[in-house]
Amino acid sequence: DVRLEDPTGPERSGRMPVTFRWGLQRPDLVRYNRVEGLSVGARAQARPNTRMGPLSLTMTVRMASAEHEPDARLDVTKEGLERRITWSAFHELAAVTEGGGHLRLGNSAMAALFGRDDGDYYRRSGLSAEWSPPSFVHRSFVVRGYAEHHGPMETATDFAVRRVGDDSWVFRDNLMASEGWELGGLVGITPWWGSDPRSIQGGVGMILQGAGGTWEYARTRLEGRVVFPLASDVRLTFEVAGGASWGDPPPQRLWLMGGATTLRGYGPRVLEGPNFGRSRGELARHFAFGALYVFSDVAWAGDRDRMRLDDALHSAGAGLSLADGLIRMDAAWGLSNPKNFRLEAYLDGIL
């Protein structure tokens, strides 16, 4: 890190502390995917004292090998003991499935090494304001308002280490996002109960989102997770989730099923639609080094009027977890047509 600070302290010198990082100094500043290629970023952070109190100003800029224009994001954050408020301006790449980890280390490594990029992407430019709990407590809720312009991104690279010399191989096509303006808001609630692994733990997550502009739509997602301790080192986990949409959501606001976070054993976007339902169960035996487990997933996505249980896809498999779940490897078999086998790797604890 490069820290531009006066040794006498900011209060005495009148200077504002500034921190600068770039490249591998932060793991989230280097990434690889099929629409950007290799993307390298730099981030400067300043903490001035203002009439509003202490603020955090964070500027992130990126350049990508397959893109001709830089990404940029400015976040202005005011954080206290009870709340955290962030105002943002951005022109950046975004993942269709938020929270799927597709712009993080794990997916980047799989894309660069093996040619497996599970994310789908679009470009967004605009402004947002977000209210959430302070960063030192559990993020139990978030309220966000935004005005964004969306644009499509195309697959722009065909390099992966494992595919070197294979001229016939290419990355899969990216989801083709619709172009237009979206003015909307989002409310998310994610409480969690229990911290003792010897007792039952559980949590729920709910998202309500609505927008107008080029498209008018509303959508919601509800999910629940429960962990049961069966013995001192054995735990059973159930997870159920469902989502629905109304109006005219664009392709980048559909629900996508397939891949590590939603339906193991199948490739990304094997199912997509304005509505979805999914569940998974996992039985784990914990050891000093980590855990061994078996699991099963089921998912469906499509139009409510055409919903049939026969259209759901099922999978089963076994896996290994290390470093408290930060590293996971799953061997998953798809049990419905198209039947398939996939080996999933998680390098940054996205589940």
Backbone hydrogen bonds in HBPLUS format (Angstrom, degrees):
<---DONOR---> <-ACCEPTOR-->    atom                        ^
c    i                          cat <-CA-CA->   ^        H-A-AA   ^      H-
h    n   atom  resd res      DA  || num        DHA   H-A  angle D-A-AA Bond
n    s   type  num  typ     dist DA aas  dist angle  dist       angle   num
A0002-VAL N   A0020-PHE O   3.11 MM  18  5.19 171.5  2.12 156.9 158.1     1
A0020-PHE N   A0002-VAL O   2.91 MM  18  5.19 155.6  1.97 152.9 160.2     2
A0004-LEU N   A0018-VAL O   2.89 MM  14  5.22 151.9  1.97 155.0 161.6     3
A0009-GLY N   A0006-ASP O   2.91 MM   3  5.53 165.2  1.93 122.2 127.0     4
A0013-SER N   A0009-GLY O   3.01 MM   4  6.09 162.9  2.04 156.9 162.5     5
A0014-GLY N   A0010-PRO O   2.88 MM   4  5.31 140.2  2.04 131.4 139.7     6
A0047-ARG N   A0017-PRO O   3.33 MM  30  6.04 147.0  2.45 159.3 166.7     7
A0019-THR N   A0045-GLN O   2.75 MM  26  5.09 159.7  1.79 150.0 156.9     8
A0045-GLN N   A0019-THR O   2.74 MM  26  5.09 156.9  1.79 151.9 159.4     9
A0021-ARG N   A0043-ARG O   2.83 MM  22  5.26 162.0  1.86 155.7 162.0    10
A0043-ARG N   A0021-ARG O   2.70 MM  22  5.26 168.8  1.71 160.4 162.4    11
A0025-GLN N   A0022-TRP O   3.12 MM   3  5.67 161.3  2.15 136.7 137.8    12
A0023-GLY N   A0041-GLY O   2.97 MM  18  5.78 158.5  2.01 173.8 175.8    13
A0026-ARG N   A0023-GLY O   3.39 MM   3  6.45 177.9  2.39 127.2 127.7    14
A0029-LEU N   A0026-ARG O   3.07 MM   3  5.53 166.5  2.09 119.7 122.9    15
A0041-GLY N   A0029-LEU O   2.71 MM  12  4.71 144.8  1.83 148.8 154.3    16
A0031-ARG N   A0039-SER O   3.04 MM   8  5.33 157.1  2.09 149.4 155.6    17
A0039-SER N   A0031-ARG O   2.87 MM   8  5.33 175.4  1.87 161.2 161.2    18
A0033-ASN N   A0037-GLY O   3.19 MM   4  5.28 150.6  2.28 131.9 138.2    19
A0037-GLY N   A0033-ASN O   2.88 MM   4  5.28 148.6  1.98 143.0 151.9    20
A0156-ALA N   A0034-ARG O   2.77 MM 122  6.03 160.8  1.81 152.8 158.5    21
A0066-ALA N   A0036-GLU O   2.84 MM  30  4.96 151.9  1.92 154.8 145.6    22
A0065-SER N   A0038-LEU O   2.86 MM  27  5.37 151.9  1.94 142.4 151.0    23
A0040-VAL N   A0063-MET O   2.98 MM  23  5.68 162.1  2.01 163.1 160.1    24
A0063-MET N   A0040-VAL O   3.05 MM  23  5.68 160.1  2.09 150.4 154.1    25
A0042-ALA N   A0061-VAL O   2.85 MM  19  5.48 149.6  1.94 156.3 166.3    26
A0061-VAL N   A0042-ALA O   2.95 MM  19  5.48 161.8  1.98 158.9 164.9    27
A0044-ALA N   A0059-MET O   2.94 MM  15  5.34 157.2  1.99 152.1 157.9    28
A0059-MET N   A0044-ALA O   2.89 MM  15  5.34 167.5  1.90 161.1 165.1    29
A0046-ALA N   A0057-LEU O   2.84 MM  11  5.12 157.3  1.89 147.6 155.0    30
A0057-LEU N   A0046-ALA O   2.78 MM  11  5.12 173.0  1.78 159.1 161.6    31
A0055-LEU N   A0048-PRO O   3.02 MM   7  5.72 161.9  2.06 167.9 173.7    32
A0050-THR N   A0053-GLY O   3.18 MM   3  4.98 155.3  2.24 109.0 116.4    33
A0053-GLY N   A0050-THR O   2.90 MM   3  4.98 156.1  1.96 104.7 112.4    34
A0056-SER N   A0077-THR O   2.87 MM  21  5.03 151.1  1.96 145.7 153.6    35
A0077-THR N   A0056-SER O   2.86 MM  21  5.03 166.5  1.88 148.5 153.1    36
A0058-THR N   A0075-ASP O   2.87 MM  17  5.12 164.9  1.89 153.8 158.4    37
A0075-ASP N   A0058-THR O   2.86 MM  17  5.12 162.4  1.89 150.3 156.4    38
A0060-THR N   A0073-ARG O   2.88 MM  13  5.22 165.7  1.90 156.6 161.5    39
A0073-ARG N   A0060-THR O   2.86 MM  13  5.22 143.8  1.99 151.3 158.8    40
A0062-ARG N   A0071-ASP O   2.87 MM   9  4.91 158.4  1.92 138.6 140.3    41
A0071-ASP N   A0062-ARG O   3.03 MM   9  4.91 149.0  2.13 127.6 136.9    42
A0067-GLU N   A0064-ALA O   3.36 MM   3  5.26 164.9  2.38 102.3 106.6    43
A0072-ALA N   A0091-HIS O   2.94 MM  19  5.39 157.5  1.99 142.6 149.9    44
A0091-HIS N   A0072-ALA O   2.87 MM  19  5.39 150.8  1.95 167.0 167.4    45
A0074-LEU N   A0089-ALA O   2.86 MM  15  5.29 164.5  1.89 160.5 165.4    46
A0089-ALA N   A0074-LEU O   2.96 MM  15  5.29 149.9  2.05 146.8 156.0    47
A0076-VAL N   A0087-TRP O   2.82 MM  11  5.17 164.0  1.85 158.0 163.4    48
A0087-TRP N   A0076-VAL O   2.85 MM  11  5.17 162.8  1.88 150.8 153.4    49
A0078-LYS N   A0085-ILE O   2.86 MM   7  5.33 162.6  1.89 158.4 164.2    50
A0085-ILE N   A0078-LYS O   2.94 MM   7  5.33 172.0  1.95 152.5 154.4    51
A0080-GLY N   A0083-ARG O   2.91 MM   3  5.54 171.5  1.92 172.6 175.3    52
A0084-ARG N   A0132-SER O   2.73 MM  48  5.26 144.2  1.85 167.0 163.9    53
A0132-SER N   A0084-ARG O   2.97 MM  48  5.26 153.8  2.04 148.6 156.8    54
A0086-THR N   A0130-GLU O   2.89 MM  44  5.18 158.5  1.94 147.5 154.7    55
A0130-GLU N   A0086-THR O   2.85 MM  44  5.18 152.9  1.92 146.7 155.7    56
A0088-SER N   A0128-SER O   2.89 MM  40  5.20 167.3  1.91 150.7 152.1    57
A0128-SER N   A0088-SER O   3.01 MM  40  5.20 149.4  2.10 142.1 143.3    58
A0090-PHE N   A0126-GLY O   3.04 MM  36  5.59 159.2  2.09 151.3 155.3    59
A0126-GLY N   A0090-PHE O   2.92 MM  36  5.59 153.3  1.99 149.0 155.0    60
A0092-GLU N   A0124-ARG O   2.94 MM  32  5.69 159.6  1.98 166.7 168.4    61
A0124-ARG N   A0092-GLU O   2.97 MM  32  5.69 167.7  1.98 167.8 171.1    62
A0094-ALA N   A0122-TYR O   2.84 MM  28  5.51 161.2  1.87 173.6 177.2    63
A0122-TYR N   A0094-ALA O   3.00 MM  28  5.51 153.4  2.07 152.1 159.1    64
A0096-VAL N   A0120-ASP O   2.82 MM  24  5.63 169.0  1.84 150.7 151.8    65
A0100-GLY N   A0097-THR O   3.30 MM   3  5.65 151.8  2.39 130.0 128.1    66
A0104-ARG N   A0101-GLY O   3.21 MM   3  5.25 156.7  2.27 113.8 113.3    67
A0108-SER N   A0104-ARG O   3.16 MM   4  6.27 160.1  2.20 154.8 160.8    68
A0109-ALA N   A0105-LEU O   2.90 MM   4  6.06 160.7  1.94 158.6 162.4    69
A0110-MET N   A0106-GLY O   3.13 MM   4  6.40 161.9  2.17 150.1 154.8    70
A0111-ALA N   A0107-ASN O   2.96 MM   4  6.11 153.4  2.03 146.3 153.5    71
A0112-ALA N   A0108-SER O   2.95 MM   4  6.12 164.7  1.97 152.1 156.0    72
A0113-LEU N   A0109-ALA O   2.93 MM   4  5.90 162.7  1.96 150.4 155.4    73
A0114-PHE N   A0110-MET O   2.95 MM   4  5.38 149.1  2.04 129.6 139.5    74
A0116-ARG N   A0110-MET O   3.27 MM   6  5.47 174.5  2.28 119.7 118.2    75
A0115-GLY N   A0111-ALA O   3.09 MM   4  4.40 135.4  2.29 110.2 117.6    76
A0161-VAL N   A0112-ALA O   2.86 MM  49  6.31 163.0  1.89 157.1 157.2    77
A0162-ARG N   A0113-LEU O   2.84 MM  49  5.89 152.9  1.92 148.0 156.3    78
A0123-ARG N   A0151-GLY O   2.92 MM  28  5.05 169.6  1.93 150.0 152.0    79
A0151-GLY N   A0123-ARG O   2.82 MM  28  5.05 141.8  1.97 147.1 151.8    80
A0125-SER N   A0149-HIS O   2.95 MM  24  5.15 141.3  2.10 137.3 149.2    81
A0149-HIS N   A0125-SER O   2.70 MM  24  5.15 151.7  1.78 146.2 156.1    82
A0127-LEU N   A0147-ALA O   2.97 MM  20  5.46 150.8  2.06 149.8 156.7    83
A0147-ALA N   A0127-LEU O   2.94 MM  20  5.46 158.5  1.98 157.9 159.3    84
A0129-ALA N   A0145-GLY O   2.91 MM  16  5.42 153.1  1.98 155.0 160.6    85
A0145-GLY N   A0129-ALA O   2.95 MM  16  5.42 159.5  2.00 156.7 163.4    86
A0131-TRP N   A0143-VAL O   2.81 MM  12  5.16 158.7  1.85 152.1 159.5    87
A0143-VAL N   A0131-TRP O   2.88 MM  12  5.16 153.0  1.95 151.0 159.0    88
A0137-VAL N   A0134-PRO O   3.28 MM   3  6.04 167.0  2.30 125.4 125.9    89
A0140-SER N   A0138-HIS O   2.87 MM   2  5.58 123.8  2.19 112.7  96.1    90
A0190-THR N   A0140-SER O   2.72 MM  50  4.62 168.2  1.73 127.2 131.5    91
A0142-VAL N   A0188-GLY O   2.83 MM  46  5.04 143.4  1.97 144.6 145.9    92
A0188-GLY N   A0142-VAL O   2.81 MM  46  5.04 167.1  1.83 155.2 157.8    93
A0144-ARG N   A0186-LEU O   2.84 MM  42  5.14 165.7  1.86 157.0 159.4    94
A0186-LEU N   A0144-ARG O   2.78 MM  42  5.14 152.4  1.85 152.9 157.6    95
A0146-TYR N   A0184-GLY O   2.98 MM  38  5.57 163.8  2.00 154.5 153.5    96
A0184-GLY N   A0146-TYR O   3.00 MM  38  5.57 154.4  2.07 147.3 155.5    97
A0148-GLU N   A0182-GLU O   2.84 MM  34  5.26 167.7  1.86 155.8 158.3    98
A0182-GLU N   A0148-GLU O   2.76 MM  34  5.26 154.3  1.82 161.4 167.1    99
A0150-HIS N   A0180-GLY O   2.82 MM  30  5.46 167.5  1.83 165.6 165.1   100
A0180-GLY N   A0150-HIS O   3.17 MM  30  5.46 150.9  2.26 134.7 139.9   101
A0163-ARG N   A0160-ALA O   2.95 MM   3  5.28 136.3  2.14 107.9 120.6   102
A0164-VAL N   A0161-VAL O   3.31 MM   3  5.50 170.1  2.32 111.8 113.2   103
A0166-ASP N   A0163-ARG O   2.97 MM   3  5.40 164.4  2.00 137.4 138.3   104
A0169-TRP N   A0166-ASP O   3.32 MM   3  5.81 163.4  2.35 113.0 117.7   105
A0214-THR N   A0181-TRP O   2.93 MM  33  5.33 162.0  1.96 142.4 148.4   106
A0183-LEU N   A0212-GLY O   2.89 MM  29  5.37 170.0  1.90 151.8 154.7   107
A0212-GLY N   A0183-LEU O   2.93 MM  29  5.37 158.0  1.98 142.8 147.4   108
A0185-GLY N   A0210-GLY O   3.02 MM  25  5.77 153.9  2.09 162.5 170.6   109
A0210-GLY N   A0185-GLY O   3.16 MM  25  5.77 159.4  2.20 158.3 163.8   110
A0187-VAL N   A0208-LEU O   2.89 MM  21  5.27 157.2  1.95 152.6 160.1   111
A0208-LEU N   A0187-VAL O   2.90 MM  21  5.27 158.3  1.95 152.7 160.0   112
A0189-ILE N   A0206-MET O   2.85 MM  17  5.23 156.5  1.91 151.4 159.0   113
A0206-MET N   A0189-ILE O   2.85 MM  17  5.23 152.3  1.92 149.1 158.0   114
A0204-VAL N   A0191-PRO O   3.25 MM  13  6.01 149.0  2.35 153.0 161.2   115
A0193-TRP N   A0202-GLY O   2.71 MM   9  5.39 176.7  1.71 177.5 178.1   116
A0202-GLY N   A0193-TRP O   3.02 MM   9  5.39 161.7  2.06 152.5 156.3   117
A0199-SER N   A0196-ASP O   3.00 MM   3  5.54 168.2  2.01 121.7 125.2   118
A0201-GLN N   A0227-VAL O   3.13 MM  26  5.15 159.8  2.18 142.1 148.4   119
A0227-VAL N   A0201-GLN O   2.80 MM  26  5.15 165.3  1.82 150.7 151.5   120
A0203-GLY N   A0225-ARG O   2.91 MM  22  5.42 148.6  2.01 151.2 158.3   121
A0225-ARG N   A0203-GLY O   2.89 MM  22  5.42 156.7  1.95 161.3 162.3   122
A0205-GLY N   A0223-GLU O   2.82 MM  18  5.15 151.7  1.90 149.5 149.8   123
A0223-GLU N   A0205-GLY O   2.85 MM  18  5.15 153.2  1.92 153.0 158.6   124
A0207-ILE N   A0221-ARG O   2.89 MM  14  5.17 154.2  1.96 148.3 154.6   125
A0221-ARG N   A0207-ILE O   2.98 MM  14  5.17 150.2  2.07 141.2 148.2   126
A0209-GLN N   A0219-ARG O   2.95 MM  10  5.41 164.0  1.98 169.6 167.7   127
A0219-ARG N   A0209-GLN O   2.84 MM  10  5.41 158.0  1.89 159.7 162.8   128
A0211-ALA N   A0217-TYR O   3.02 MM   6  5.70 161.2  2.05 162.8 162.5   129
A0217-TYR N   A0211-ALA O   3.13 MM   6  5.70 157.6  2.18 148.3 153.8   130
A0248-ASP N   A0216-GLU O   2.85 MM  32  5.67 171.0  1.86 146.6 149.8   131
A0218-ALA N   A0246-TRP O   3.03 MM  28  5.26 152.4  2.11 140.6 144.0   132
A0246-TRP N   A0218-ALA O   2.76 MM  28  5.26 155.0  1.82 161.9 163.1   133
A0220-THR N   A0244-ALA O   2.94 MM  24  5.58 155.2  2.00 157.1 163.4   134
A0244-ALA N   A0220-THR O   2.97 MM  24  5.58 151.8  2.05 151.3 159.8   135
A0222-LEU N   A0242-GLY O   2.87 MM  20  5.53 165.9  1.89 167.7 172.6   136
A0242-GLY N   A0222-LEU O   2.88 MM  20  5.53 150.8  1.97 154.0 163.8   137
A0224-GLY N   A0240-VAL O   2.82 MM  16  5.46 155.9  1.88 160.3 168.1   138
A0240-VAL N   A0224-GLY O   3.01 MM  16  5.46 159.0  2.05 152.9 159.5   139
A0226-VAL N   A0238-PHE O   2.99 MM  12  5.46 159.5  2.04 154.8 161.1   140
A0238-PHE N   A0226-VAL O   2.97 MM  12  5.46 159.8  2.01 156.6 163.1   141
A0228-PHE N   A0236-LEU O   2.73 MM   8  5.06 172.2  1.74 156.2 158.2   142
A0236-LEU N   A0228-PHE O   2.80 MM   8  5.06 163.3  1.83 151.0 156.3   143
A0230-LEU N   A0234-VAL O   2.90 MM   4  5.44 144.7  2.03 135.4 145.5   144
A0231-ALA N   A0234-VAL O   3.38 MM   3  4.97 160.8  2.42 132.7 130.3   145
A0234-VAL N   A0231-ALA O   3.43 MM   3  4.97 161.1  2.47  95.0 100.3   146
A0286-HIS N   A0233-ASP O   2.72 MM  53  5.05 169.9  1.73 157.1 160.4   147
A0235-ARG N   A0284-ALA O   2.96 MM  49  5.35 157.9  2.01 148.1 155.3   148
A0284-ALA N   A0235-ARG O   2.89 MM  49  5.35 171.2  1.90 162.9 165.2   149
A0237-THR N   A0282-GLU O   2.83 MM  45  5.12 165.7  1.85 154.5 159.4   150
A0282-GLU N   A0237-THR O   2.88 MM  45  5.12 149.2  1.98 148.4 154.2   151
A0239-GLU N   A0280-ARG O   2.89 MM  41  5.25 148.2  1.99 161.2 164.1   152
A0280-ARG N   A0239-GLU O   2.86 MM  41  5.25 149.4  1.96 147.6 152.4   153
A0241-ALA N   A0278-ARG O   2.91 MM  37  5.37 161.7  1.95 158.7 155.4   154
A0278-ARG N   A0241-ALA O   2.89 MM  37  5.37 159.3  1.94 156.7 154.5   155
A0243-GLY N   A0276-PHE O   2.97 MM  33  5.23 160.2  2.01 140.4 140.2   156
A0276-PHE N   A0243-GLY O   3.02 MM  33  5.23 158.9  2.06 136.6 137.3   157
A0253-ARG N   A0250-PRO O   2.91 MM   3  5.45 163.8  1.93 122.3 127.1   158
A0254-LEU N   A0251-PRO O   3.22 MM   3  5.41 164.7  2.25 113.3 112.9   159
A0255-TRP N   A0273-GLY O   2.89 MM  18  5.52 164.8  1.91 159.2 157.7   160
A0273-GLY N   A0255-TRP O   3.12 MM  18  5.52 146.0  2.24 143.7 153.8   161
A0257-MET N   A0271-LEU O   2.82 MM  14  5.01 173.4  1.83 153.8 152.2   162
A0270-VAL N   A0257-MET O   3.03 MM  13  6.15 122.7  2.37 150.8 166.8   163
A0271-LEU N   A0257-MET O   3.29 MM  14  5.01 164.2  2.32 138.8 137.6   164
A0259-GLY N   A0263-LEU O   3.13 MM   4  5.27 140.8  2.29 135.0 123.3   165
A0259-GLY N   A0266-TYR O   3.05 MM   7  5.80 118.6  2.44 134.2 140.2   166
A0263-LEU N   A0259-GLY O   2.95 MM   4  5.27 139.3  2.12 141.9 154.6   167
A0275-ASN N   A0302-GLY O   3.22 MM  27  5.49 131.1  2.47 139.5 153.0   168
A0302-GLY N   A0275-ASN O   2.96 MM  27  5.49 155.2  2.03 144.7 151.0   169
A0277-GLY N   A0300-TRP O   2.97 MM  23  5.35 153.9  2.04 145.4 147.5   170
A0300-TRP N   A0277-GLY O   2.81 MM  23  5.35 145.0  1.93 162.8 170.4   171
A0279-SER N   A0298-VAL O   2.89 MM  19  5.47 153.3  1.97 155.4 158.9   172
A0298-VAL N   A0279-SER O   2.95 MM  19  5.47 150.3  2.04 162.4 160.8   173
A0281-GLY N   A0296-SER O   2.96 MM  15  5.48 155.4  2.02 154.5 162.6   174
A0296-SER N   A0281-GLY O   3.00 MM  15  5.48 146.1  2.12 151.2 156.0   175
A0283-LEU N   A0294-VAL O   2.93 MM  11  5.49 159.8  1.97 157.5 164.2   176
A0294-VAL N   A0283-LEU O   3.01 MM  11  5.49 151.0  2.10 146.6 153.5   177
A0285-ARG N   A0292-LEU O   2.77 MM   7  5.39 167.5  1.78 169.5 173.6   178
A0292-LEU N   A0285-ARG O   2.98 MM   7  5.39 159.1  2.02 151.3 154.2   179
A0287-PHE N   A0290-GLY O   2.71 MM   3  5.22 175.4  1.71 150.8 152.4   180
A0291-ALA N   A0321-SER O   2.89 MM  30  5.02 149.6  1.99 139.4 143.0   181
A0321-SER N   A0291-ALA O   2.85 MM  30  5.02 162.2  1.89 152.2 154.0   182
A0293-TYR N   A0319-GLY O   3.17 MM  26  5.41 156.1  2.23 142.6 143.1   183
A0319-GLY N   A0293-TYR O   2.89 MM  26  5.41 154.9  1.95 148.1 150.6   184
A0295-PHE N   A0317-GLY O   2.96 MM  22  5.49 157.7  2.01 144.2 144.8   185
A0317-GLY N   A0295-PHE O   3.06 MM  22  5.49 151.2  2.14 146.4 144.4   186
A0297-ASP N   A0315-SER O   3.01 MM  18  5.18 147.8  2.12 122.6 132.5   187
A0315-SER N   A0297-ASP O   2.87 MM  18  5.18 145.7  1.99 154.8 152.6   188
A0299-ALA N   A0313-LEU O   3.00 MM  14  5.52 150.2  2.09 148.7 158.2   189
A0313-LEU N   A0299-ALA O   2.88 MM  14  5.52 159.6  1.92 162.4 163.5   190
A0306-ARG N   A0303-ASP O   3.06 MM   3  5.43 148.0  2.17 108.1 117.6   191
A0307-MET N   A0304-ARG O   3.25 MM   3  5.22 166.1  2.27 112.5 111.4   192
A0311-ASP N   A0308-ARG O   3.01 MM   3  5.51 155.4  2.07 111.9 119.4   193
A0312-ALA N   A0309-LEU O   3.16 MM   3  5.52 163.7  2.19 111.1 116.1   194
A0335-LEU N   A0314-HIS O   2.80 MM  21  5.39 162.0  1.83 139.1 144.3   195
A0316-ALA N   A0333-TRP O   3.05 MM  17  5.48 149.7  2.15 144.1 152.8   196
A0333-TRP N   A0316-ALA O   2.77 MM  17  5.48 174.2  1.77 164.5 165.4   197
A0318-ALA N   A0331-ALA O   3.05 MM  13  5.51 144.0  2.19 148.5 156.0   198
A0331-ALA N   A0318-ALA O   2.84 MM  13  5.51 176.6  1.85 172.0 172.4   199
A0320-LEU N   A0329-MET O   2.86 MM   9  5.29 151.4  1.94 148.6 158.2   200
A0329-MET N   A0320-LEU O   2.87 MM   9  5.29 151.3  1.95 153.6 161.6   201
A0322-LEU N   A0327-ILE O   2.72 MM   5  5.10 169.5  1.73 162.6 164.3   202
A0325-GLY N   A0322-LEU O   3.06 MM   3  5.47 127.9  2.34 108.6 121.6   203
A0327-ILE N   A0322-LEU O   3.24 MM   5  5.10 168.5  2.25 145.8 142.3   204
A0326-LEU N   A0323-ALA O   3.17 MM   3  5.48 167.6  2.19 112.9 116.6   205
A0349-GLY N   A0326-LEU O   3.14 MM  23  3.98 131.2  2.39 127.5 120.2   206
A0328-ARG N   A0346-TYR O   3.02 MM  18  4.95 155.0  2.08 134.8 141.4   207
A0346-TYR N   A0328-ARG O   2.81 MM  18  4.95 161.8  1.85 148.5 149.2   208
A0330-ASP N   A0344-GLU O   2.83 MM  14  4.94 159.2  1.87 140.0 147.2   209
A0344-GLU N   A0330-ASP O   2.73 MM  14  4.94 156.2  1.78 151.0 156.4   210
A0332-ALA N   A0342-ARG O   2.96 MM  10  5.43 174.5  1.96 162.1 163.6   211
A0342-ARG N   A0332-ALA O   2.94 MM  10  5.43 163.5  1.96 157.8 163.1   212
A0334-GLY N   A0340-ASN O   2.64 MM   6  4.79 164.1  1.67 143.4 148.8   213
